[in-house]
Amino acid sequence: MYMVGFYSPKAKSGVTEMSLSIYQWLKKNTFLKVAFISYGVLEKEEISNDFIHGFSNLSLIEQKRKVKQLKKEFDIIIYDASSQLSEGVLKLLPIVDRLFIVGDENRDFAVKLHEIIQFDKLFDNSVKNFIAHLQGNKTFILRENMDQRVIGFTNSKKETDDIGQMIYTDYVTFYIERKLIEKNKKVFNKIKKIPRDELYIGLYELGIDFEKALLFHQYITLRVALGQPYDEALANMFPFLINYSFEELLEKFQNELFFITKLQKY
């Protein structure tokens, strides 16, 4: 369900040791079902249903199938990306829900890596298809204890406790967000079935305030008139319908109208 990656650009930087210690901490201190994946081969560890290594030996299709299976069976998956800078590693990193860069000196690298992965998630079809296939939440966060961006830790008991607790807390938040997303999807699917010309009526019948439903209908009509496909406009604007108040949605609508008017003058 929830996948956490550990990575470093340097060889022998302790990535495997750290990810193993977090895996063991979670199994010892929580009641969650935890699995472990290592990109490389671990000589002393046996392969089992919840402990897989030599992941790089699998094809991309096999990796995809395995990760999807594990996400269904386990609450948390610890992914040891090891200390390798390869195309295979880069293609797998975007599927994690959280990424930890091991080594405090690697902050600049972490920021650049984040930019590359975000780019791949937008434009690389193999990465986009991988993420869509897994139905992840498509978030990618690099954190640091001071400024919430990058984590650079060494493998000590205190930091294992800190990261283990952080991952557990993150998982709980992720779980709640996932449930909220599932509810939103059900509502969105109902909205998609409403006839276009009756959108505001259908929204009102679903429980949206009449004024807000009417405003949203007008907003979608504007987007379609500007050339955006109806289904795409619904998908883009749905989060604002759910999360914005009438006043906030009205302000956004007015700002967009003002922007369009300015463009037409040029």
C-alpha positions in Angstrom: 0.0 0.0 0.0 2.7 2.5 1.0 6.3 2.3 -0.3 9.3 4.0 1.2 12.6 4.2 -0.7 16.2 4.6 0.6 18.9 5.8 -1.8 22.4 7.3 -2.0 24.6 8.3 -5.0 27.7 6.8 -3.2 28.8 3.2 -3.1 29.0 1.6 0.4 27.1 4.5 2.0 25.0 2.3 4.3 21.7 2.4 2.3 21.1 -1.4 2.7 22.0 -1.4 6.4 19.7 1.6 7.1 16.8 0.3 5.1 17.1 -3.2 6.8 17.2 -1.6 10.2 14.0 0.4 9.4 12.3 -2.8 8.1 13.2 -4.6 11.4 12.1 -1.6 13.5 8.7 -1.5 11.9 8.2 -5.3 12.3 9.2 -5.0 16.0 7.4 -1.9 17.0 4.1 -1.9 14.9 1.4 -4.4 14.0 1.7 -3.6 10.3 2.5 -6.1 7.6 5.9 -5.0 6.3 7.8 -6.2 3.2 11.3 -5.5 2.0 12.7 -5.1 -1.5 16.4 -4.7 -2.4 17.5 -3.6 -5.9 20.7 -5.5 -5.5 21.6 -9.0 -4.3 22.1 -9.6 -0.6 24.4 -12.5 0.1 23.3 -13.4 3.7 19.6 -13.0 3.3 17.1 -15.6 2.1 14.3 -14.6 -0.3 10.8 -15.0 1.0 7.3 -13.7 0.4 8.0 -10.5 2.4 11.7 -10.3 1.7 12.9 -9.9 -1.9 16.4 -9.0 -3.2 18.0 -9.1 -6.6 15.2 -6.9 -7.9 17.4 -5.6 -10.7 17.4 -9.1 -12.2 13.7 -8.9 -13.0 12.3 -7.2 -16.1 10.4 -4.0 -15.8 7.1 -5.9 -16.4 8.1 -8.4 -13.6 9.0 -5.6 -11.3 5.7 -3.8 -12.0 3.8 -7.0 -11.3 5.7 -7.7 -8.1 5.3 -4.2 -6.7 1.6 -4.2 -7.5 1.2 -7.6 -5.7 3.1 -6.4 -2.6 1.1 -3.2 -2.4 -2.0 -5.3 -2.2 -0.6 -7.7 0.5 1.4 -5.4 2.7 0.9 -2.1 4.6 4.4 -0.8 4.1 7.1 -1.8 1.6 10.7 -0.7 2.4 12.6 -0.3 -0.9 16.4 -0.5 -0.8 17.5 1.2 -4.0 21.1 0.7 -3.0 24.0 2.9 -4.0 23.7 2.8 -7.8 23.1 5.6 -10.2 21.5 3.7 -13.1 18.5 4.1 -15.5 16.8 1.2 -13.8 17.0 2.8 -10.4 15.8 6.2 -11.7 12.7 4.6 -13.3 11.7 2.8 -10.1 12.2 5.7 -7.7 9.1 7.7 -8.8 6.8 4.9 -7.6 7.8 5.4 -4.0 5.5 7.5 -1.7 8.5 8.7 0.3 12.2 8.9 -0.5 15.1 9.2 1.9 18.5 10.2 0.7 21.2 8.7 2.9 24.1 10.9 3.8 23.9 14.4 5.1 26.4 15.6 2.4 24.0 14.6 -0.4 21.5 17.4 -0.1 22.2 19.1 -3.4 22.2 15.8 -5.2 18.8 15.0 -3.6 17.3 18.2 -4.9 18.5 17.6 -8.4 17.3 14.0 -8.3 13.9 15.2 -7.2 13.8 17.5 -10.3 14.7 14.7 -12.6 12.1 12.3 -11.1 9.3 15.0 -11.3 10.2 15.5 -15.0 10.1 11.8 -15.7 6.7 11.6 -14.0 5.4 14.2 -16.4 7.0 13.3 -19.7 8.5 9.8 -19.6 5.7 7.4 -20.8 7.3 4.3 -19.2 7.4 6.1 -15.8 3.9 7.5 -16.3 2.5 4.1 -17.2 4.3 2.5 -14.3 2.7 4.9 -11.8 -0.7 4.7 -13.4 -0.5 0.9 -13.3 0.2 0.9 -9.6 -2.5 3.5 -8.8 -0.2 5.3 -6.3 -1.0 8.6 -4.8 1.7 10.2 -7.1 3.3 12.1 -4.3 7.1 12.5 -3.9 8.5 14.2 -0.8 12.1 14.8 0.2 12.4 15.8 3.8 14.9 17.1 6.2 14.4 17.5 10.0 15.2 21.2 9.8 13.6 22.6 6.6 11.4 19.6 5.6 13.2 19.0 2.3 15.9 16.3 2.5 16.8 13.7 5.0 20.5 12.9 5.5 20.9 10.4 8.3 23.5 7.9 9.3 22.7 4.4 10.6 22.4 4.8 14.4 19.8 3.5 16.8 18.4 6.9 17.6 18.0 7.9 14.0 16.5 4.5 13.2 13.9 5.2 15.9 13.3 8.7 14.5 12.9 7.5 10.9 10.9 4.5 11.9 8.5 6.7 13.9 8.3 9.2 11.0 7.5 6.5 8.5 4.8 5.1 10.8 3.3 8.5 11.2 3.5 9.2 7.5 1.8 5.8 6.8 -1.1 6.7 9.1 -1.6 10.0 7.3 -1.3 8.3 3.9 -3.9 5.8 4.9 -6.4 8.4 5.9 -5.6 10.4 2.7 -6.1 7.3 0.6 -9.6 6.7 2.2 -10.5 10.3 1.4 -9.3 9.9 -2.2 -11.4 6.8 -2.6 -14.5 8.8 -1.4 -13.7 11.6 -3.7 -13.4 9.2 -6.6 -16.9 7.9 -5.9 -18.3 11.4 -5.9 -16.4 12.3 -9.1 -17.6 9.2 -10.9 -21.2 10.3 -10.1 -20.5 13.8 -11.4 -19.2 12.4 -14.7 -22.5 10.7 -15.3 -24.5 14.0 -15.0 -25.6 15.3 -18.4 -23.6 18.4 -19.3 -26.5 20.8 -19.6 -27.8 19.7 -16.2 -24.5 19.8 -14.3 -25.5 22.3 -11.7 -28.8 20.5 -11.1 -27.0 17.2 -10.6 -24.4 18.8 -8.3 -27.2 20.3 -6.2 -28.9 16.9 -6.0 -25.6 15.4 -4.7 -25.6 18.0 -1.9 -23.6 20.9 -3.3 -25.0 24.3 -2.4 -27.0 25.7 -5.3 -25.0 28.9 -5.8 -21.7 26.9 -5.8 -23.1 24.3 -8.1 -24.2 27.0 -10.6 -20.9 28.8 -10.4 -19.0 25.5 -11.0 -21.3 24.8 -14.0 -20.4 28.2 -15.5 -16.7 27.6 -14.8 -16.7 24.3 -16.7 -18.7 26.0 -19.5 -16.0 28.7 -19.7 -13.2 26.1 -19.9 -14.9 24.1 -22.6 -15.5 27.4 -24.6 -11.8 28.0 -24.4 -11.1 24.6 -26.0 -10.5 22.3 -23.0 -12.3 18.9 -23.3 -15.2 18.6 -21.0 -13.9 15.5 -19.1 -10.5 17.1 -18.6 -12.1 20.3 -17.4 -14.2 18.3 -14.8 -11.1 16.5 -13.6 -9.0 19.7 -13.3 -11.7 21.6 -11.5 -13.1 18.9 -9.3 -10.5 19.5 -6.5 -11.6 23.1 -6.3 -15.2 22.1 -6.1 -14.5 19.9 -3.1 -11.9 22.0 -1.3 -12.9 25.6 -2.0 -15.6 27.6 -0.4 -18.1 29.5 -2.7 -16.2 32.7 -2.1 -12.8 31.1 -3.0 -14.2 29.5 -6.1 -15.8 32.8 -7.2 -12.5 34.6 -6.7 -10.6 32.0 -8.8 -13.3 32.2 -11.6 -13.1 36.0 -11.6 -9.2 35.9 -11.7 -9.4 33.6 -14.7 -11.9 35.8 -16.5 -9.7 38.8 -15.9 -6.6 37.0 -17.2 -8.5 35.9 -20.4 -9.7 39.5 -20.9 -6.1 40.8 -20.6 -4.9 38.2 -23.2 -7.6 39.2 -25.7 -6.3 42.8 -25.7 -2.9 41.7 -27.1 
